[in-house]
């Protein structure tokens, strides 16, 4: 994760170094935000403290918002989900990944991810950018699932379902970081339980149907 310097198995040397550099910049940025406030810190100050050129920060993250919102591991998780949703409902696919992002590292209310989410939850521009990014991920997963099932990439029921699922996940995370529970040894399990409860609220997925049959049914009902 971004809070660590240990290269992941299977990563090429160049990608491992890129992730290490990004993690270093992110940790330095968080320290500066904590010390001076998010709005008061510039990209140039972050670059100087991280001992990199400002252009490197922009190359890795695009914007100041991206320093907190861009996580290389997100691409890994989205790729796994995109492969799984061809065969499973997105809720089931996401349940299978819950242990991957409810480890002690994520569940620690004083850890790296809690620090990031504190800014995501309190800085309006970060809140909006986080929500926009979640919608983008949801629509990408919906397109992958729809295409795999022979539906148009913008199939509306599939897109609605994907947005609801990703929304449930982000709501659960927002709730957890606002109200973490339990001692150090049980927080991860309780965080996972919170996410499963949010996914449970979605109910079962609708039955599969072609766009033509679904449209015909609506015409008959009219």
C-alpha positions in Angstrom: 0.0 0.0 0.0 1.0 3.6 -0.3 2.0 3.7 3.3 4.7 1.1 2.8 8.0 0.8 1.0 8.0 -2.9 0.4 7.7 -3.9 -3.3 4.9 -6.2 -4.1 5.7 -9.7 -5.5 5.1 -9.9 -9.3 5.8 -6.2 -9.9 8.5 -5.2 -12.3 11.4 -3.2 -11.0 10.3 -0.1 -12.7 6.7 -0.3 -11.4 7.9 -1.2 -7.9 10.1 1.9 -7.9 7.3 4.0 -9.2 5.0 2.9 -6.4 7.7 3.5 -3.8 8.2 7.0 -5.0 4.5 7.7 -5.0 4.2 6.3 -1.5 7.0 8.6 -0.3 5.4 11.6 -1.8 2.0 10.7 -0.3 3.4 10.3 3.2 5.3 13.6 3.1 2.1 15.3 1.8 0.0 13.9 4.6 2.6 15.1 7.2 2.5 18.6 5.7 -1.3 18.6 5.5 -1.5 17.6 9.2 1.0 20.3 10.1 -0.3 23.2 8.0 -3.8 22.3 6.7 -4.7 20.9 3.3 -5.5 24.3 1.7 -2.2 25.9 2.8 0.2 23.4 1.3 1.3 23.6 -2.3 2.5 21.0 -4.7 5.9 22.8 -4.8 6.2 22.5 -1.0 5.4 18.8 -1.1 7.9 18.2 -3.9 10.6 20.1 -1.9 9.9 18.1 1.3 9.9 14.8 -0.7 13.1 15.8 -2.5 11.6 15.4 -6.0 10.8 17.9 -8.8 7.3 19.3 -8.9 6.9 17.8 -12.4 7.4 14.4 -10.8 4.5 15.0 -8.5 2.3 16.1 -11.4 3.4 13.2 -13.5 2.4 10.7 -10.8 -0.7 12.3 -9.5 -1.9 14.9 -12.0 -3.2 17.3 -9.3 -2.9 18.0 -5.6 -6.1 16.1 -5.0 -4.6 13.2 -6.8 -1.9 12.9 -4.2 -4.4 11.5 -1.7 -6.9 10.0 -4.2 -4.5 8.1 -6.6 -3.5 4.8 -5.3 -1.6 2.4 -7.6 -3.3 -0.6 -5.9 -6.7 0.6 -7.0 -5.9 -0.4 -10.6 -5.0 -3.9 -9.4 -8.3 -4.3 -7.5 -10.4 -2.9 -10.4 -8.7 -5.3 -12.8 -9.5 -8.3 -10.5 -13.1 -7.1 -10.1 -13.5 -6.5 -13.9 -12.4 -10.1 -14.5 -14.7 -11.5 -11.9 -17.9 -9.7 -12.9 -18.0 -11.5 -16.2 -19.1 -14.5 -14.2 -20.4 -13.3 -10.9 -22.7 -10.5 -9.7 -20.6 -7.5 -8.7 -21.8 -7.9 -5.0 -20.4 -11.4 -4.9 -17.2 -10.4 -6.6 -16.7 -7.5 -4.2 -17.4 -9.7 -1.2 -14.5 -11.9 -2.3 -12.1 -9.0 -2.1 -13.3 -7.7 1.3 -10.3 -9.3 3.2 -7.9 -7.5 0.8 -9.0 -4.0 2.1 -10.0 -4.7 5.7 -6.6 -5.6 7.0 -5.2 -4.1 10.2 -3.5 -1.4 8.0 -6.9 -0.2 6.6 -8.9 -0.6 9.9 -6.4 1.3 12.1 -8.2 4.5 13.0 -4.8 6.2 13.4 -3.2 4.7 10.3 -2.3 5.9 6.9 -5.7 5.2 5.3 -7.7 6.8 8.2 -5.5 9.9 7.8 -6.4 10.0 4.0 -10.1 9.5 4.7 -10.1 12.2 7.2 -9.3 14.7 4.4 -11.6 13.0 1.9 -14.5 13.3 4.4 -13.7 16.9 5.4 -12.3 18.8 2.4 -15.1 19.5 -0.1 -12.9 19.3 -3.2 -11.6 16.0 -2.1 -15.1 14.7 -1.3 -16.3 15.6 -4.7 -13.3 14.2 -6.5 -13.5 10.9 -4.5 -17.2 10.6 -5.5 -16.4 11.3 -9.1 -13.7 8.7 -9.1 -16.0 6.1 -7.5 -18.6 6.7 -10.3 -15.9 6.3 -12.9 -14.8 3.0 -11.4 -18.4 1.8 -11.2 -19.1 2.6 -14.8 -16.0 0.8 -15.9 -17.0 -2.3 -14.0 -20.5 -2.1 -15.5 -19.1 -1.9 -19.0 -16.9 -4.9 -18.4 -19.8 -6.9 -17.0 -22.3 -5.9 -19.7 -19.8 -6.6 -22.5 -19.0 -10.1 -21.1 -22.7 -10.9 -21.0 -23.4 -9.7 -24.5 -25.1 -6.5 -23.5 -24.3 -3.0 -24.7 -21.5 -1.5 -22.7 -23.8 1.3 -21.4 -26.7 -1.1 -20.4 -28.7 0.9 -17.9 -29.6 -1.8 -15.4 -26.0 -3.1 -15.2 -24.7 0.5 -14.7 -27.3 1.2 -12.0 -26.4 -2.0 -10.2 -22.6 -1.2 -10.4 -23.1 2.3 -9.1 -25.2 1.0 -6.3 -22.6 -1.5 -5.3 -19.7 0.9 -5.4 -21.9 3.4 -3.5 -22.5 0.8 -0.8 -18.8 0.2 -0.5 -17.9 3.9 -0.2 -20.8 4.5 2.2 -19.5 1.7 4.4 -16.0 3.0 4.3 -17.2 6.5 5.2 -19.2 5.1 8.1 -16.2 3.1 9.3 -13.7 5.9 9.3 -16.3 8.1 11.0 -17.1 5.6 13.7 -14.4 2.8 14.0 -15.1 0.1 16.6 -13.3 -2.5 18.6 -9.8 -3.0 19.9 -6.7 -3.5 17.7 -7.2 -7.2 17.3 -10.8 -7.0 16.2 -11.1 -3.8 14.1 -10.4 -5.6 10.8 -13.2 -8.1 11.4 -15.6 -5.4 12.4 -14.7 -3.3 9.4 -15.4 -6.3 7.1 -18.7 -6.8 8.9 -19.6 -3.2 8.2 -19.0 -3.6 4.5 -20.9 -6.9 4.3 -23.9 -5.2 6.0 -23.8 -2.4 3.4 -23.7 -4.9 0.6 -26.6 -6.9 2.2 -28.7 -3.7 1.9 -28.7 -4.0 -1.9 -30.5 -7.3 -1.9 -30.2 -9.8 -4.7 -29.4 -8.8 -8.3 -32.3 -8.7 -10.8 -32.8 -11.6 -13.1 -30.9 -11.6 -16.3 -32.8 -10.5 -19.3 -32.1 -9.2 -22.7 -32.7 -5.6 -23.4 -35.4 -6.6 -26.0 -37.3 -8.7 -23.5 -37.1 -6.1 -20.7 -38.3 -3.4 -23.1 -41.2 -5.6 -24.3 -42.2 -6.3 -20.7 -42.3 -2.5 -20.0 -44.5 -2.0 -23.1 -46.9 -4.7 -22.0 -47.2 -3.1 -18.5 -47.9 0.3 -20.1 
